[in-house]
Amino acid sequence: MSSSAKSLTTQCCIVGGGPAGMMLGFLLARSGVKTIVVEKHNDFLRDFRGDTIHPSTLELMHELGILKAFLQQPHQRIAKAYVLINGQLFQGPDFSKLATHAKFIAMIPQWDFLNFIAQQAQQYPEFYLHMGAEATELIEENNTVKGVIVQTQQGKVRIFADLVVGADGRSSIVRSLSKMAILDYQSPIDVLWFRLNKPNTELPETLARIRNGHFMVTINRGAYYQTALLISKGQFDAIKTKGLTAFKDTLCHIEPTFTDVIQAIDSWEQVKLLSVQINRLQRWYRDGLLCIGDAAHAMSPIGGVGINLAIQDAVAAANILTEKLRGGHCHSDDLAKVQARREWPAKMTQRLQVMAHKRFFSDTENNQPLAVS
């Protein structure tokens, strides 16, 4: 990588330091491709990000030789998933019988996962992580993307690259700037995120709590639960109008054993809205540019699959493009192969999520399962 005061040159510039971007950056640098990852935030501390690392992703980490080190990070393991429905405990998937090295879901805050991958990647001189660098423009020439302009605290930096990868999530600026066509599914839900301290009562490891149509997810983060309440799309303002007490009453109704810790919510500032999107690009690439992860196919949080699909995109992109990038001749036909490899799993997952939304979460005349009363 050569540099001057306000410009950098590299083989691949990845916009977005999420799971797809960091994993792709790690894999490319490990294979000798000069790679810059730009992340607009100064750290990875985002509560809205997924925590579920599935056995298939853990198996990939085993193949990369980093699973043992990864599992030394603080995490929780779910070998059997349980769901509490109207007070009754039901067992869901049993991962303990899988033919994998890690027979469980690893629950780990995504910031810890990203920091771990960054540490692995930074062992290679070909890798450079630029935090606090927000993409603002694409550098284009003859309808081909030649790089990206990022805004930093020190000013604008022009990064010229043989390939720009948009891995900047569901609100992707790269996707927006590229003007590529999007196929959008209308999600009927949004998600409210908040923290709950763990109650003194010993509870089974339960991923979801469902009562009378209300659906709450509890993610074990050690000292507390990162909690998600599914609500009808666009209803957060109406919920706030009813008041915080009514909101907490609903939570207590869903899980009475949480009553004491729920009372610790004393402000709407503690409750954050995640607008759920399900969409995908019809074409994930154009000359000099590829989108992967949520930038290519935004997923619902249902099933906690987004992070795992994003990582699989990164692996496919690295497998297909590494030699092309090292040789300095990465063309649209090569980028099309990435989409061809990964589009079907994304489509099928989104179709299943849309079906789940319609089956469980769509309002009906006599039953509004996500209304917060």
C-alpha positions as YAML, in Angstrom:
chain: A
units: angstrom
residues:
- id: 1
  name: MET
  ca: [0.00, 0.00, 0.00]
- id: 2
  name: SER
  ca: [1.39, 3.35, -1.04]
- id: 3
  name: SER
  ca: [0.17, 6.58, 0.54]
- id: 4
  name: SER
  ca: [0.38, 10.33, 0.47]
- id: 5
  name: ALA
  ca: [-1.21, 12.97, 2.70]
- id: 6
  name: LYS
  ca: [-4.73, 12.51, 1.38]
- id: 7
  name: SER
  ca: [-4.73, 9.40, -0.78]
- id: 8
  name: LEU
  ca: [-4.17, 5.67, -0.41]
- id: 9
  name: THR
  ca: [-3.87, 2.91, -2.97]
- id: 10
  name: THR
  ca: [-4.70, -0.72, -2.31]
- id: 11
  name: GLN
  ca: [-5.93, -3.84, -4.04]
- id: 12
  name: CYS
  ca: [-9.23, -4.09, -2.14]
- id: 13
  name: CYS
  ca: [-11.05, -1.46, -0.08]
- id: 14
  name: ILE
  ca: [-13.84, -2.80, 2.11]
- id: 15
  name: VAL
  ca: [-16.40, -0.31, 3.40]
- id: 16
  name: GLY
  ca: [-17.85, -1.49, 6.70]
- id: 17
  name: GLY
  ca: [-16.22, -3.21, 9.67]
- id: 18
  name: GLY
  ca: [-19.03, -5.64, 10.42]
- id: 19
  name: PRO
  ca: [-18.86, -9.44, 10.21]
- id: 20
  name: ALA
  ca: [-18.74, -9.57, 6.40]
- id: 21
  name: GLY
  ca: [-16.20, -6.79, 6.03]
- id: 22
  name: MET
  ca: [-13.86, -7.89, 8.80]
- id: 23
  name: MET
  ca: [-13.92, -11.55, 7.80]
- id: 24
  name: LEU
  ca: [-13.28, -10.71, 4.13]
- id: 25
  name: GLY
  ca: [-10.47, -8.35, 5.10]
- id: 26
  name: PHE
  ca: [-8.89, -11.05, 7.26]
- id: 27
  name: LEU
  ca: [-9.15, -13.72, 4.56]
- id: 28
  name: LEU
  ca: [-7.79, -11.51, 1.79]
- id: 29
  name: ALA
  ca: [-4.86, -10.20, 3.86]
- id: 30
  name: ARG
  ca: [-4.05, -13.72, 5.01]
- id: 31
  name: SER
  ca: [-3.78, -14.67, 1.33]
- id: 32
  name: GLY
  ca: [-1.50, -11.75, 0.48]
- id: 33
  name: VAL
  ca: [-4.04, -9.26, -0.91]
- id: 34
  name: LYS
  ca: [-3.44, -5.67, 0.19]
- id: 35
  name: THR
  ca: [-6.66, -4.70, 1.92]
- id: 36
  name: ILE
  ca: [-8.04, -1.61, 3.65]
- id: 37
  name: VAL
  ca: [-11.18, -1.86, 5.79]
- id: 38
  name: VAL
  ca: [-12.85, 1.46, 6.60]
- id: 39
  name: GLU
  ca: [-15.35, 1.68, 9.46]
- id: 40
  name: LYS
  ca: [-17.22, 4.90, 10.18]
- id: 41
  name: HIS
  ca: [-17.35, 4.38, 13.95]
- id: 42
  name: ASN
  ca: [-14.36, 4.62, 16.26]
- id: 43
  name: ASP
  ca: [-15.18, 1.29, 17.91]
- id: 44
  name: PHE
  ca: [-17.39, -1.77, 17.40]
- id: 45
  name: LEU
  ca: [-19.71, -1.12, 20.35]
- id: 46
  name: ARG
  ca: [-23.18, -1.40, 18.81]
- id: 47
  name: ASP
  ca: [-25.96, -3.05, 20.86]
- id: 48
  name: PHE
  ca: [-28.13, -3.74, 17.82]
- id: 49
  name: ARG
  ca: [-25.76, -6.27, 16.30]
- id: 50
  name: GLY
  ca: [-26.33, -10.01, 16.39]
- id: 51
  name: ASP
  ca: [-24.64, -12.24, 18.94]
- id: 52
  name: THR
  ca: [-25.38, -15.70, 17.58]
- id: 53
  name: ILE
  ca: [-22.44, -17.52, 16.03]
- id: 54
  name: HIS
  ca: [-23.85, -20.70, 14.53]
- id: 55
  name: PRO
  ca: [-22.05, -24.08, 14.44]
- id: 56
  name: SER
  ca: [-21.43, -23.71, 10.68]
- id: 57
  name: THR
  ca: [-19.53, -20.47, 11.30]
- id: 58
  name: LEU
  ca: [-17.61, -22.02, 14.19]
- id: 59
  name: GLU
  ca: [-16.66, -24.90, 11.88]
- id: 60
  name: LEU
  ca: [-15.29, -22.36, 9.40]
- id: 61
  name: MET
  ca: [-13.21, -20.85, 12.19]
- id: 62
  name: HIS
  ca: [-11.89, -24.33, 12.98]
- id: 63
  name: GLU
  ca: [-10.85, -24.74, 9.34]
- id: 64
  name: LEU
  ca: [-9.07, -21.38, 9.53]
- id: 65
  name: GLY
  ca: [-7.23, -22.51, 12.65]
- id: 66
  name: ILE
  ca: [-8.68, -19.81, 14.91]
- id: 67
  name: LEU
  ca: [-11.54, -21.61, 16.70]
- id: 68
  name: LYS
  ca: [-9.54, -22.53, 19.80]
- id: 69
  name: ALA
  ca: [-8.41, -18.93, 20.30]
- id: 70
  name: PHE
  ca: [-11.92, -17.64, 19.60]
- id: 71
  name: LEU
  ca: [-13.50, -19.88, 22.23]
- id: 72
  name: GLN
  ca: [-11.14, -18.42, 24.81]
- id: 73
  name: GLN
  ca: [-13.18, -15.21, 24.53]
- id: 74
  name: PRO
  ca: [-15.96, -14.87, 27.14]
- id: 75
  name: HIS
  ca: [-19.10, -16.40, 25.65]
- id: 76
  name: GLN
  ca: [-22.14, -18.53, 26.43]
- id: 77
  name: ARG
  ca: [-22.93, -21.82, 24.72]
- id: 78
  name: ILE
  ca: [-26.33, -23.05, 23.64]
- id: 79
  name: ALA
  ca: [-26.34, -26.76, 22.79]
- id: 80
  name: LYS
  ca: [-30.12, -27.00, 23.00]
- id: 81
  name: ALA
  ca: [-32.41, -24.06, 22.27]
- id: 82
  name: TYR
  ca: [-35.55, -23.61, 24.33]
- id: 83
  name: VAL
  ca: [-38.62, -21.45, 23.81]
- id: 84
  name: LEU
  ca: [-41.08, -20.50, 26.54]
- id: 85
  name: ILE
  ca: [-44.64, -20.34, 25.18]
- id: 86
  name: ASN
  ca: [-47.42, -19.23, 27.53]
- id: 87
  name: GLY
  ca: [-45.39, -20.46, 30.49]
- id: 88
  name: GLN
  ca: [-44.54, -23.86, 29.00]
- id: 89
  name: LEU
  ca: [-40.96, -24.73, 28.06]
- id: 90
  name: PHE
  ca: [-40.40, -26.32, 24.65]
- id: 91
  name: GLN
  ca: [-37.13, -27.63, 23.26]
- id: 92
  name: GLY
  ca: [-36.12, -26.34, 19.85]
- id: 93
  name: PRO
  ca: [-33.05, -27.37, 17.84]
- id: 94
  name: ASP
  ca: [-30.52, -29.72, 19.44]
- id: 95
  name: PHE
  ca: [-27.04, -28.76, 18.22]
- id: 96
  name: SER
  ca: [-25.24, -31.30, 20.39]
- id: 97
  name: LYS
  ca: [-25.68, -34.02, 17.77]
- id: 98
  name: LEU
  ca: [-24.15, -32.09, 14.86]
- id: 99
  name: ALA
  ca: [-21.09, -33.49, 13.09]
- id: 100
  name: THR
  ca: [-19.08, -30.35, 13.81]
- id: 101
  name: HIS
  ca: [-16.21, -29.51, 16.15]
- id: 102
  name: ALA
  ca: [-18.38, -27.01, 18.03]
- id: 103
  name: LYS
  ca: [-21.76, -28.56, 18.75]
- id: 104
  name: PHE
  ca: [-23.42, -25.39, 20.00]
- id: 105
  name: ILE
  ca: [-24.31, -21.80, 19.20]
- id: 106
  name: ALA
  ca: [-21.78, -19.40, 20.70]
- id: 107
  name: MET
  ca: [-23.41, -16.30, 22.16]
- id: 108
  name: ILE
  ca: [-20.85, -13.51, 22.14]
- id: 109
  name: PRO
  ca: [-21.30, -9.74, 21.85]
- id: 110
  name: GLN
  ca: [-20.58, -8.84, 18.27]
- id: 111
  name: TRP
  ca: [-18.05, -6.21, 19.30]
- id: 112
  name: ASP
  ca: [-15.96, -8.98, 20.91]
- id: 113
  name: PHE
  ca: [-16.24, -11.08, 17.75]
- id: 114
  name: LEU
  ca: [-15.18, -8.16, 15.56]
- id: 115
  name: ASN
  ca: [-12.29, -7.23, 17.83]
- id: 116
  name: PHE
  ca: [-11.12, -10.83, 17.71]
- id: 117
  name: ILE
  ca: [-11.19, -10.96, 13.89]
- id: 118
  name: ALA
  ca: [-9.44, -7.58, 13.75]
- id: 119
  name: GLN
  ca: [-6.66, -8.92, 15.99]
- id: 120
  name: GLN
  ca: [-6.26, -11.96, 13.76]
- id: 121
  name: ALA
  ca: [-6.17, -9.81, 10.61]
- id: 122
  name: GLN
  ca: [-3.69, -7.30, 12.01]
- id: 123
  name: GLN
  ca: [-1.06, -10.03, 12.17]
- id: 124
  name: TYR
  ca: [-0.72, -9.59, 8.40]
- id: 125
  name: PRO
  ca: [1.05, -6.53, 6.93]
- id: 126
  name: GLU
  ca: [-1.39, -6.51, 4.01]
- id: 127
  name: PHE
  ca: [-4.26, -5.58, 6.35]
- id: 128
  name: TYR
  ca: [-5.08, -2.03, 7.42]
- id: 129
  name: LEU
  ca: [-8.13, -1.10, 9.51]
- id: 130
  name: HIS
  ca: [-9.11, 2.57, 9.34]
- id: 131
  name: MET
  ca: [-11.60, 3.37, 12.12]
- id: 132
  name: GLY
  ca: [-13.52, 6.65, 12.18]
- id: 133
  name: ALA
  ca: [-13.57, 6.77, 8.37]
- id: 134
  name: GLU
  ca: [-17.01, 7.24, 6.80]
- id: 135
  name: ALA
  ca: [-17.51, 6.60, 3.08]
- id: 136
  name: THR
  ca: [-19.10, 9.60, 1.38]
- id: 137
  name: GLU
  ca: [-18.45, 9.17, -2.36]
- id: 138
  name: LEU
  ca: [-17.45, 6.57, -4.91]
- id: 139
  name: ILE
  ca: [-14.57, 7.38, -7.22]
- id: 140
  name: GLU
  ca: [-15.77, 6.52, -10.72]
- id: 141
  name: GLU
  ca: [-14.28, 6.60, -14.18]
- id: 142
  name: ASN
  ca: [-16.10, 5.49, -17.34]
- id: 143
  name: ASN
  ca: [-18.85, 3.90, -15.22]
- id: 144
  name: THR
  ca: [-16.29, 1.83, -13.33]
- id: 145
  name: VAL
  ca: [-15.74, 2.21, -9.57]
- id: 146
  name: LYS
  ca: [-12.09, 3.03, -8.96]
- id: 147
  name: GLY
  ca: [-12.19, 3.71, -5.24]
- id: 148
  name: VAL
  ca: [-13.96, 5.52, -2.44]
- id: 149
  name: ILE
  ca: [-13.69, 8.86, -0.65]
- id: 150
  name: VAL
  ca: [-13.91, 8.70, 3.14]
- id: 151
  name: GLN
  ca: [-14.34, 11.45, 5.70]
- id: 152
  name: THR
  ca: [-12.07, 11.29, 8.75]
- id: 153
  name: GLN
  ca: [-11.38, 13.65, 11.63]
- id: 154
  name: GLN
  ca: [-8.29, 14.77, 9.71]
- id: 155
  name: GLY
  ca: [-10.27, 15.45, 6.52]
- id: 156
  name: LYS
  ca: [-11.13, 13.60, 3.35]
- id: 157
  name: VAL
  ca: [-9.06, 10.65, 2.13]
- id: 158
  name: ARG
  ca: [-9.24, 9.19, -1.37]
- id: 159
  name: ILE
  ca: [-8.72, 5.44, -1.45]
- id: 160
  name: PHE
  ca: [-8.03, 3.98, -4.88]
- id: 161
  name: ALA
  ca: [-8.63, 0.24, -5.17]
- id: 162
  name: ASP
  ca: [-8.90, -2.48, -7.78]
- id: 163
  name: LEU
  ca: [-12.10, -3.52, -6.00]
- id: 164
  name: VAL
  ca: [-14.42, -1.72, -3.60]
- id: 165
  name: VAL
  ca: [-16.60, -3.98, -1.43]
- id: 166
  name: GLY
  ca: [-19.72, -2.59, 0.21]
- id: 167
  name: ALA
  ca: [-20.10, -4.46, 3.51]
- id: 168
  name: ASP
  ca: [-21.66, -1.56, 5.41]
- id: 169
  name: GLY
  ca: [-24.93, -3.15, 6.43]
- id: 170
  name: ARG
  ca: [-28.62, -2.64, 5.83]
- id: 171
  name: SER
  ca: [-28.22, 1.16, 5.65]
- id: 172
  name: SER
  ca: [-25.32, 0.82, 3.21]
- id: 173
  name: ILE
  ca: [-24.03, 4.12, 1.84]
- id: 174
  name: VAL
  ca: [-22.13, 2.17, -0.82]
- id: 175
  name: ARG
  ca: [-25.33, 0.53, -2.00]
- id: 176
  name: SER
  ca: [-27.05, 3.91, -2.07]
- id: 177
  name: LEU
  ca: [-24.23, 5.57, -3.99]
- id: 178
  name: SER
  ca: [-24.06, 2.70, -6.48]
- id: 179
  name: LYS
  ca: [-27.71, 3.23, -7.49]
- id: 180
  name: MET
  ca: [-28.19, -0.51, -7.95]
- id: 181
  name: ALA
  ca: [-31.81, -1.74, -7.97]
- id: 182
  name: ILE
  ca: [-33.26, -3.11, -4.72]
- id: 183
  name: LEU
  ca: [-36.03, -5.68, -4.29]
- id: 184
  name: ASP
  ca: [-37.83, -4.81, -1.05]
- id: 185
  name: TYR
  ca: [-40.10, -7.04, 1.03]
- id: 186
  name: GLN
  ca: [-42.42, -5.21, 3.40]
- id: 187
  name: SER
  ca: [-41.65, -6.41, 6.92]
- id: 188
  name: PRO
  ca: [-44.61, -6.24, 9.33]
- id: 189
  name: ILE
  ca: [-42.38, -5.89, 12.40]
- id: 190
  name: ASP
  ca: [-39.89, -3.65, 14.13]
- id: 191
  name: VAL
  ca: [-37.76, -4.49, 17.17]
- id: 192
  name: LEU
  ca: [-37.29, -2.65, 20.45]
- id: 193
  name: TRP
  ca: [-33.88, -3.26, 22.07]
- id: 194
  name: PHE
  ca: [-33.15, -2.80, 25.76]
- id: 195
  name: ARG
  ca: [-31.14, -4.34, 28.58]
- id: 196
  name: LEU
  ca: [-32.51, -6.28, 31.53]
- id: 197
  name: ASN
  ca: [-30.43, -7.25, 34.53]
- id: 198
  name: LYS
  ca: [-30.58, -10.93, 35.33]
- id: 199
  name: PRO
  ca: [-33.13, -11.82, 38.02]
- id: 200
  name: ASN
  ca: [-32.04, -13.71, 41.11]
- id: 201
  name: THR
  ca: [-34.20, -16.66, 40.06]
- id: 202
  name: GLU
  ca: [-32.31, -19.39, 38.18]
- id: 203
  name: LEU
  ca: [-33.91, -19.68, 34.73]
- id: 204
  name: PRO
  ca: [-33.41, -22.14, 31.86]
- id: 205
  name: GLU
  ca: [-31.41, -20.84, 28.89]
- id: 206
  name: THR
  ca: [-34.34, -19.60, 26.82]
- id: 207
  name: LEU
  ca: [-33.91, -17.72, 23.56]
- id: 208
  name: ALA
  ca: [-37.52, -16.59, 23.15]
- id: 209
  name: ARG
  ca: [-40.47, -15.96, 25.40]
- id: 210
  name: ILE
  ca: [-43.91, -15.90, 23.79]
- id: 211
  name: ARG
  ca: [-47.14, -15.16, 25.62]
- id: 212
  name: ASN
  ca: [-50.53, -14.34, 24.10]
- id: 213
  name: GLY
  ca: [-48.96, -13.19, 20.86]
- id: 214
  name: HIS
  ca: [-46.18, -11.10, 22.39]
- id: 215
  name: PHE
  ca: [-42.68, -12.19, 21.34]
- id: 216
  name: MET
  ca: [-39.58, -11.34, 23.37]
- id: 217
  name: VAL
  ca: [-36.01, -12.52, 22.73]
- id: 218
  name: THR
  ca: [-33.45, -12.64, 25.55]
- id: 219
  name: ILE
  ca: [-29.76, -12.84, 24.62]
- id: 220
  name: ASN
  ca: [-27.51, -13.88, 27.49]
- id: 221
  name: ARG
  ca: [-24.60, -11.44, 27.80]
- id: 222
  name: GLY
  ca: [-23.32, -12.70, 31.10]
- id: 223
  name: ALA
  ca: [-24.32, -10.00, 33.57]
- id: 224
  name: TYR
  ca: [-27.50, -9.00, 31.73]
- id: 225
  name: TYR
  ca: [-29.94, -9.95, 28.99]
- id: 226
  name: GLN
  ca: [-29.87, -7.99, 25.76]
- id: 227
  name: THR
  ca: [-33.58, -8.06, 25.12]
- id: 228
  name: ALA
  ca: [-35.64, -7.62, 21.97]
- id: 229
  name: LEU
  ca: [-39.38, -7.09, 21.88]
- id: 230
  name: LEU
  ca: [-41.02, -7.54, 18.50]
- id: 231
  name: ILE
  ca: [-43.68, -4.94, 17.71]
- id: 232
  name: SER
  ca: [-45.88, -4.13, 14.74]
- id: 233
  name: LYS
  ca: [-44.15, -2.04, 12.09]
- id: 234
  name: GLY
  ca: [-44.27, 1.69, 12.80]
- id: 235
  name: GLN
  ca: [-45.96, 1.36, 16.21]
- id: 236
  name: PHE
  ca: [-43.19, 2.63, 18.49]
- id: 237
  name: ASP
  ca: [-44.65, 6.14, 18.73]
- id: 238
  name: ALA
  ca: [-48.05, 4.72, 19.67]
- id: 239
  name: ILE
  ca: [-46.42, 2.56, 22.33]
- id: 240
  name: LYS
  ca: [-44.63, 5.58, 23.78]
- id: 241
  name: THR
  ca: [-47.90, 7.51, 23.81]
- id: 242
  name: LYS
  ca: [-49.44, 4.84, 26.06]
- id: 243
  name: GLY
  ca: [-46.61, 5.40, 28.50]
- id: 244
  name: LEU
  ca: [-43.64, 3.61, 29.99]
- id: 245
  name: THR
  ca: [-45.74, 1.95, 32.69]
- id: 246
  name: ALA
  ca: [-47.96, 0.24, 30.10]
- id: 247
  name: PHE
  ca: [-44.85, -0.89, 28.22]
- id: 248
  name: LYS
  ca: [-43.34, -2.41, 31.38]
- id: 249
  name: ASP
  ca: [-46.66, -4.06, 32.23]
- id: 250
  name: THR
  ca: [-46.53, -5.82, 28.86]
- id: 251
  name: LEU
  ca: [-43.00, -7.07, 29.56]
- id: 252
  name: CYS
  ca: [-44.07, -8.33, 33.00]
- id: 253
  name: HIS
  ca: [-46.99, -10.13, 31.37]
- id: 254
  name: ILE
  ca: [-44.64, -11.89, 28.95]
- id: 255
  name: GLU
  ca: [-42.21, -12.98, 31.69]
- id: 256
  name: PRO
  ca: [-43.53, -12.50, 35.25]
- id: 257
  name: THR
  ca: [-40.23, -13.66, 36.79]
- id: 258
  name: PHE
  ca: [-38.59, -10.56, 35.28]
- id: 259
  name: THR
  ca: [-40.93, -8.14, 37.09]
- id: 260
  name: ASP
  ca: [-38.32, -6.73, 39.49]
- id: 261
  name: VAL
  ca: [-35.64, -6.16, 36.84]
- id: 262
  name: ILE
  ca: [-38.16, -4.71, 34.39]
- id: 263
  name: GLN
  ca: [-38.91, -1.93, 36.89]
- id: 264
  name: ALA
  ca: [-35.33, -0.71, 36.39]
- id: 265
  name: ILE
  ca: [-36.38, 0.68, 32.99]
- id: 266
  name: ASP
  ca: [-37.09, 4.30, 33.90]
- id: 267
  name: SER
  ca: [-36.71, 6.13, 30.58]
- id: 268
  name: TRP
  ca: [-37.47, 5.67, 26.89]
- id: 269
  name: GLU
  ca: [-33.80, 6.50, 26.37]
- id: 270
  name: GLN
  ca: [-33.10, 2.93, 27.48]
- id: 271
  name: VAL
  ca: [-35.28, 1.55, 24.67]
- id: 272
  name: LYS
  ca: [-33.95, 1.70, 21.12]
- id: 273
  name: LEU
  ca: [-35.84, 1.10, 17.88]
- id: 274
  name: LEU
  ca: [-34.47, -1.20, 15.20]
- id: 275
  name: SER
  ca: [-36.43, -0.81, 11.97]
- id: 276
  name: VAL
  ca: [-36.58, -4.29, 10.43]
- id: 277
  name: GLN
  ca: [-35.88, -4.57, 6.73]
- id: 278
  name: ILE
  ca: [-35.89, -7.51, 4.36]
- id: 279
  name: ASN
  ca: [-34.49, -6.60, 0.97]
- id: 280
  name: ARG
  ca: [-31.79, -7.51, -1.48]
- id: 281
  name: LEU
  ca: [-30.01, -6.13, -4.48]
- id: 282
  name: GLN
  ca: [-31.14, -7.58, -7.78]
- id: 283
  name: ARG
  ca: [-27.53, -7.37, -8.89]
- id: 284
  name: TRP
  ca: [-24.83, -7.33, -6.22]
- id: 285
  name: TYR
  ca: [-22.07, -5.84, -8.35]
- id: 286
  name: ARG
  ca: [-21.01, -3.46, -11.05]
- id: 287
  name: ASP
  ca: [-17.58, -2.83, -12.56]
- id: 288
  name: GLY
  ca: [-15.15, -2.37, -9.68]
- id: 289
  name: LEU
  ca: [-17.77, -2.82, -6.94]
- id: 290
  name: LEU
  ca: [-19.30, -5.72, -5.00]
- id: 291
  name: CYS
  ca: [-21.81, -5.70, -2.14]
- id: 292
  name: ILE
  ca: [-22.02, -8.53, 0.42]
- id: 293
  name: GLY
  ca: [-23.76, -9.21, 3.72]
- id: 294
  name: ASP
  ca: [-26.68, -6.99, 4.69]
- id: 295
  name: ALA
  ca: [-25.59, -4.46, 2.06]
- id: 296
  name: ALA
  ca: [-26.54, -7.09, -0.54]
- id: 297
  name: HIS
  ca: [-29.40, -8.77, 1.34]
- id: 298
  name: ALA
  ca: [-30.77, -7.25, 4.55]
- id: 299
  name: MET
  ca: [-32.21, -9.91, 6.83]
- id: 300
  name: SER
  ca: [-34.82, -9.90, 9.56]
- id: 301
  name: PRO
  ca: [-33.40, -10.65, 13.03]
- id: 302
  name: ILE
  ca: [-35.65, -13.72, 13.12]
- id: 303
  name: GLY
  ca: [-33.42, -16.77, 13.59]
- id: 304
  name: GLY
  ca: [-30.25, -14.77, 14.20]
- id: 305
  name: VAL
  ca: [-28.91, -15.80, 10.78]
- id: 306
  name: GLY
  ca: [-27.70, -12.47, 9.41]
- id: 307
  name: ILE
  ca: [-24.17, -12.57, 10.84]
- id: 308
  name: ASN
  ca: [-23.66, -16.14, 9.64]
- id: 309
  name: LEU
  ca: [-24.86, -15.45, 6.09]
- id: 310
  name: ALA
  ca: [-22.63, -12.38, 5.99]
- id: 311
  name: ILE
  ca: [-19.59, -14.42, 6.98]
- id: 312
  name: GLN
  ca: [-20.45, -17.05, 4.37]
- id: 313
  name: ASP
  ca: [-20.59, -14.26, 1.76]
- id: 314
  name: ALA
  ca: [-17.12, -13.15, 2.83]
- id: 315
  name: VAL
  ca: [-15.74, -16.67, 2.53]
- id: 316
  name: ALA
  ca: [-17.23, -17.12, -0.94]
- id: 317
  name: ALA
  ca: [-15.89, -13.75, -2.07]
- id: 318
  name: ALA
  ca: [-12.41, -14.56, -0.76]
- id: 319
  name: ASN
  ca: [-12.38, -18.00, -2.40]
- id: 320
  name: ILE
  ca: [-13.47, -16.64, -5.78]
- id: 321
  name: LEU
  ca: [-11.62, -13.32, -5.89]
- id: 322
  name: THR
  ca: [-8.28, -13.80, -4.10]
- id: 323
  name: GLU
  ca: [-6.30, -14.98, -7.11]
- id: 324
  name: LYS
  ca: [-7.96, -12.38, -9.33]
- id: 325
  name: LEU
  ca: [-7.04, -9.58, -6.94]
- id: 326
  name: ARG
  ca: [-3.49, -10.81, -6.52]
- id: 327
  name: GLY
  ca: [-3.17, -10.84, -10.30]
- id: 328
  name: GLY
  ca: [-4.66, -7.36, -10.64]
- id: 329
  name: HIS
  ca: [-7.46, -8.41, -12.97]
- id: 330
  name: CYS
  ca: [-10.76, -8.68, -11.08]
- id: 331
  name: HIS
  ca: [-13.62, -8.30, -13.57]
- id: 332
  name: SER
  ca: [-17.41, -8.17, -13.42]
- id: 333
  name: ASP
  ca: [-17.62, -11.81, -14.48]
- id: 334
  name: ASP
  ca: [-15.68, -12.71, -11.34]
- id: 335
  name: LEU
  ca: [-18.00, -10.63, -9.16]
- id: 336
  name: ALA
  ca: [-21.00, -12.30, -10.79]
- id: 337
  name: LYS
  ca: [-19.65, -15.64, -9.58]
- id: 338
  name: VAL
  ca: [-19.86, -14.42, -5.98]
- id: 339
  name: GLN
  ca: [-23.52, -13.53, -6.40]
- id: 340
  name: ALA
  ca: [-24.20, -16.82, -8.18]
- id: 341
  name: ARG
  ca: [-22.62, -18.71, -5.27]
- id: 342
  name: ARG
  ca: [-24.44, -16.84, -2.52]
- id: 343
  name: GLU
  ca: [-27.74, -15.58, -3.94]
- id: 344
  name: TRP
  ca: [-29.74, -18.78, -3.50]
- id: 345
  name: PRO
  ca: [-29.11, -19.12, 0.28]
- id: 346
  name: ALA
  ca: [-29.98, -15.43, 0.72]
- id: 347
  name: LYS
  ca: [-33.19, -15.78, -1.29]
- id: 348
  name: MET
  ca: [-34.30, -18.93, 0.51]
- id: 349
  name: THR
  ca: [-33.60, -17.45, 3.94]
- id: 350
  name: GLN
  ca: [-35.52, -14.28, 3.11]
- id: 351
  name: ARG
  ca: [-38.47, -16.28, 1.79]
- id: 352
  name: LEU
  ca: [-38.57, -18.29, 5.01]
- id: 353
  name: GLN
  ca: [-38.39, -15.09, 7.06]
- id: 354
  name: VAL
  ca: [-41.23, -13.52, 5.07]
- id: 355
  name: MET
  ca: [-43.30, -16.68, 5.61]
- id: 356
  name: ALA
  ca: [-42.53, -16.57, 9.35]
- id: 357
  name: HIS
  ca: [-43.56, -12.93, 9.52]
- id: 358
  name: LYS
  ca: [-46.85, -13.64, 7.77]
- id: 359
  name: ARG
  ca: [-47.51, -16.74, 9.86]
- id: 360
  name: PHE
  ca: [-46.67, -15.43, 13.29]
- id: 361
  name: PHE
  ca: [-46.44, -11.65, 13.23]
- id: 362
  name: SER
  ca: [-48.98, -10.17, 10.82]
- id: 363
  name: ASP
  ca: [-51.96, -8.40, 12.39]
- id: 364
  name: THR
  ca: [-55.35, -9.95, 11.80]
- id: 365
  name: GLU
  ca: [-58.80, -8.59, 12.48]
- id: 366
  name: ASN
  ca: [-59.26, -10.49, 15.73]
- id: 367
  name: ASN
  ca: [-55.67, -10.91, 16.86]
- id: 368
  name: GLN
  ca: [-52.88, -8.39, 16.90]
- id: 369
  name: PRO
  ca: [-50.02, -10.45, 18.29]
- id: 370
  name: LEU
  ca: [-47.47, -7.67, 18.36]
- id: 371
  name: ALA
  ca: [-49.59, -4.86, 19.73]
- id: 372
  name: VAL
  ca: [-48.28, -3.67, 23.09]
- id: 373
  name: SER
  ca: [-51.34, -3.21, 25.26]
...
